[in-house]
């Protein structure tokens, strides 16, 4: 089955799920700057996938998929900071880190599928 819209992509679905988890986990955090940054970075993952897909070309989709991957790395970096600031405990940190790493694997697979063979 060919993907007809960005909503059909597993990468987009997983990124959306991850954003919901991040929003819920940091909803009551009083550090507004931190909360805003991690939430924005996380939602940027699925938004860039959607934008790249709807550009309609593999090079553009690949470019936006790299941006999504970078946003995922930003979230991952912020999770380390959240742990150091005691915004989350070690158990929650590991669970969120695992989600981020799974998304990175999916995104890397997507990027590789969009890369022209030489």
ABEGO torsion letter per residue (X at the ends): XBBABAAABAAAAAAAAAAAAAAAAAAABABAAAAAAAAAAAAAAAAAAAAAAAAGBAAAAAAAAAAAAAAAAAAAAAAAAAAAAGABBAAAAAAAAAAAAAAAAAAAAAAAAABBBX
